Amino acid sequence: MKIIIAGGGPVGLFLGICLSQKGIECTILEKRAAPVTDSRSLGIHPVSLGLFKQLGIVDDFLEAGVQIKKGIAHDGKKKMGEVDFSQLKPPFNFVLACPQFETERILEKQFTKLNPNGLIREAEVVAVTQNEKNIMVRFNKNGIEESITSNFVIGCDGKNSFVRQETGIFFGGKRYPDTYIMGDFEENTSFGKDAVVFLPKQGMVECFPLPNGMRRWVVKTNQFIEHVTQEKLSGLVLKRLGYDLSSINHSMLSSFGVQHFMAEYFVKNKIILVGDAAHVVSPIGGQGMNLGWLGAWKLAEILKVCLENPSREKELLHAYESKHKKVVKKAAKRAEWNMKMGRKHKIPFAKKALIHVLLHTPLSSIAARKFTMHGLG
Ligand SMILES: Cc1cc2nc3c(=O)[nH]c(=O)nc-3n(C[C@H](O)[C@H](O)[C@H](O)COP(=O)(O)OP(=O)(O)OC[C@H]3O[C@@H](n4cnc5c(N)ncnc54)[C@H](O)[C@@H]3O)c2cc1C
């Protein structure tokens, strides 16, 4: 069996490691010349750390990230309560905040260790054609078109997936009205390694610790802001919370909207979609990349079984698709709930009461499990 993975982002690289460890030959075609250089996706949940342990890369991640053991809810004036992740089953009873450039660096290092010539960079997939037996992938490298034939093509090429579009798979879903701006600033709070969700009446603000004395600030906005400035972000944080970020060094500023989309098929004959190519959930709660890794892990296991039992291939891949779709739907609901809690409510008192019950009763252990993707793996 030979597999082509289109896209060497966090999910494509992870899938490449899983397949290589199982002795399945694979090549990753990635259009970027190098891994990302900014912090982007941060949150790595316990379930993924468990998978990293099995792949022998968890220590690299633990060294690169910060362990968040507590999530604090704050109304802008005082603490409302907290969710303590350390009550979860050890050893991974925390969420790891690890910048995406570190994640991609670790995954690429491990993949190329297992498969030294397996990653082809500056290779943009431009055509995918399948016949009865195999698939031909054409890609552009340095202006020259080349082609490879394989048994499967796995699209890990992100939410605007070329592979998905080329295969004609419908990507259905919705955009939410919620919009946010974010930035990474030097630490100026006393929250240490805790994550904080502020819920003042003017709108939600979240902040998470990052390695190297930095903190990520995420601020809900009333409309999409294309060009984010330090002045804009710090102005909103100052008005809502009284924290002054206006003269604090920062390394990144950006804005994002939120959406939930899912491909009609994750598997179409010999073409498979994984990660954001197959499903996009709201990033509030930080699940998208982790969800991609969960799918990639299960898919690699299934492909190994298919290799040994080719006659069961259709049945096994079909079962993989329907099982993983259920997981994605569950995760999307959780993400939507997280996002709704950050919206302005018509009855603010009811929201406060709900949060109080969640954080001050035995329900808090359920909240800790839900926020850390327990029950999805
Ligand atoms: C603001 C924000 C914060 C987030 N935070 C988190 C978080 O904390 N935790 C979490 O789990 N998720 C988070 N997410 C979601 C996460 O970013 C995505 O789920 C994740 O990046 C998906 O990984 P992927 O590898 O599937 O796709 P991508 O990261 O999009 O990677 C796709 C790769 O394919 C390559 N590619 C594309 N087209 C081609 C082509 N034709 N040929 C070759 N290569 C191609 C691209 O260059 C890229 O490297 C966040 C998202 C946002 C917007």
Ligand as a Chemical Component Dictionary entry (heavy atoms), coordinates in Angstrom:
data_LIG
# 
_chem_comp.id                   LIG 
_chem_comp.type                 NON-POLYMER 
_chem_comp.pdbx_formal_charge   0 
_chem_comp.three_letter_code    LIG 
# 
loop_
_chem_comp_atom.comp_id 
_chem_comp_atom.atom_id 
_chem_comp_atom.alt_atom_id 
_chem_comp_atom.type_symbol 
_chem_comp_atom.charge 
_chem_comp_atom.model_Cartn_x 
_chem_comp_atom.model_Cartn_y 
_chem_comp_atom.model_Cartn_z 
_chem_comp_atom.pdbx_ordinal 
LIG C1  C1  C 0 -7.754 31.376 15.874 1  
LIG C2  C2  C 0 -7.713 29.882 15.876 2  
LIG C3  C3  C 0 -7.241 29.220 16.994 3  
LIG C4  C4  C 0 -7.215 27.836 17.028 4  
LIG N1  N1  N 0 -6.788 27.204 18.143 5  
LIG C5  C5  C 0 -6.819 25.852 18.212 6  
LIG C6  C6  C 0 -6.387 25.180 19.386 7  
LIG O1  O1  O 0 -5.969 25.795 20.359 8  
LIG N2  N2  N 0 -6.455 23.809 19.403 9  
LIG C7  C7  C 0 -6.946 23.108 18.339 10 
LIG O2  O2  O 0 -7.038 21.874 18.422 11 
LIG N3  N3  N 0 -7.337 23.734 17.208 12 
LIG C8  C8  C 0 -7.289 25.068 17.105 13 
LIG N4  N4  N 0 -7.683 25.695 15.962 14 
LIG C9  C9  C 0 -8.053 24.896 14.784 15 
LIG C10 C10 C 0 -6.784 24.456 14.039 16 
LIG O3  O3  O 0 -6.091 25.592 13.598 17 
LIG C11 C11 C 0 -7.107 23.583 12.833 18 
LIG O4  O4  O 0 -8.068 22.626 13.189 19 
LIG C12 C12 C 0 -5.831 22.881 12.346 20 
LIG O5  O5  O 0 -4.900 23.815 11.866 21 
LIG C13 C13 C 0 -6.157 21.900 11.233 22 
LIG O6  O6  O 0 -4.970 21.296 10.802 23 
LIG P1  P1  P 0 -4.876 20.684 9.346  24 
LIG O7  O7  O 0 -3.498 20.115 9.246  25 
LIG O8  O8  O 0 -6.050 19.814 9.084  26 
LIG O9  O9  O 0 -5.052 21.922 8.354  27 
LIG P2  P2  P 0 -4.087 23.180 8.161  28 
LIG O10 O10 O 0 -3.491 23.606 9.431  29 
LIG O11 O11 O 0 -4.904 24.176 7.406  30 
LIG O12 O12 O 0 -2.927 22.639 7.235  31 
LIG C14 C14 C 0 -3.167 22.330 5.883  32 
LIG C15 C15 C 0 -1.822 22.222 5.183  33 
LIG O13 O13 O 0 -2.051 21.845 3.822  34 
LIG C16 C16 C 0 -1.242 22.643 2.982  35 
LIG N5  N5  N 0 -1.899 22.695 1.655  36 
LIG C17 C17 C 0 -3.078 23.295 1.343  37 
LIG N6  N6  N 0 -3.383 23.096 0.043  38 
LIG C18 C18 C 0 -2.376 22.340 -0.469 39 
LIG C19 C19 C 0 -2.112 21.806 -1.763 40 
LIG N7  N7  N 0 -2.952 21.997 -2.809 41 
LIG N8  N8  N 0 -0.975 21.092 -1.958 42 
LIG C20 C20 C 0 -0.099 20.878 -0.922 43 
LIG N9  N9  N 0 -0.294 21.376 0.313  44 
LIG C21 C21 C 0 -1.424 22.087 0.546  45 
LIG C22 C22 C 0 -1.150 23.989 3.686  46 
LIG O14 O14 O 0 -0.015 24.718 3.276  47 
LIG C23 C23 C 0 -1.078 23.560 5.155  48 
LIG O15 O15 O 0 0.241  23.347 5.588  49 
LIG C24 C24 C 0 -7.689 27.093 15.898 50 
LIG C25 C25 C 0 -8.154 27.759 14.762 51 
LIG C26 C26 C 0 -8.170 29.143 14.750 52 
LIG C27 C27 C 0 -8.705 29.847 13.523 53 
# 
loop_
_chem_comp_bond.comp_id 
_chem_comp_bond.atom_id_1 
_chem_comp_bond.atom_id_2 
_chem_comp_bond.value_order 
_chem_comp_bond.pdbx_ordinal 
LIG C1  C2  SING 1  
LIG C2  C3  SING 2  
LIG C2  C26 DOUB 3  
LIG C3  C4  DOUB 4  
LIG C4  N1  SING 5  
LIG C4  C24 SING 6  
LIG N1  C5  DOUB 7  
LIG C5  C6  SING 8  
LIG C5  C8  SING 9  
LIG C6  O1  DOUB 10 
LIG C6  N2  SING 11 
LIG N2  C7  SING 12 
LIG C7  O2  DOUB 13 
LIG C7  N3  SING 14 
LIG N3  C8  DOUB 15 
LIG C8  N4  SING 16 
LIG N4  C9  SING 17 
LIG N4  C24 SING 18 
LIG C9  C10 SING 19 
LIG C10 O3  SING 20 
LIG C10 C11 SING 21 
LIG C11 O4  SING 22 
LIG C11 C12 SING 23 
LIG C12 O5  SING 24 
LIG C12 C13 SING 25 
LIG C13 O6  SING 26 
LIG O6  P1  SING 27 
LIG P1  O7  DOUB 28 
LIG P1  O8  SING 29 
LIG P1  O9  SING 30 
LIG O9  P2  SING 31 
LIG P2  O10 DOUB 32 
LIG P2  O11 SING 33 
LIG P2  O12 SING 34 
LIG O12 C14 SING 35 
LIG C14 C15 SING 36 
LIG C15 O13 SING 37 
LIG C15 C23 SING 38 
LIG O13 C16 SING 39 
LIG C16 N5  SING 40 
LIG C16 C22 SING 41 
LIG N5  C17 SING 42 
LIG N5  C21 SING 43 
LIG C17 N6  DOUB 44 
LIG N6  C18 SING 45 
LIG C18 C19 SING 46 
LIG C18 C21 DOUB 47 
LIG C19 N7  SING 48 
LIG C19 N8  DOUB 49 
LIG N8  C20 SING 50 
LIG C20 N9  DOUB 51 
LIG N9  C21 SING 52 
LIG C22 O14 SING 53 
LIG C22 C23 SING 54 
LIG C23 O15 SING 55 
LIG C24 C25 DOUB 56 
LIG C25 C26 SING 57 
LIG C26 C27 SING 58 
# 
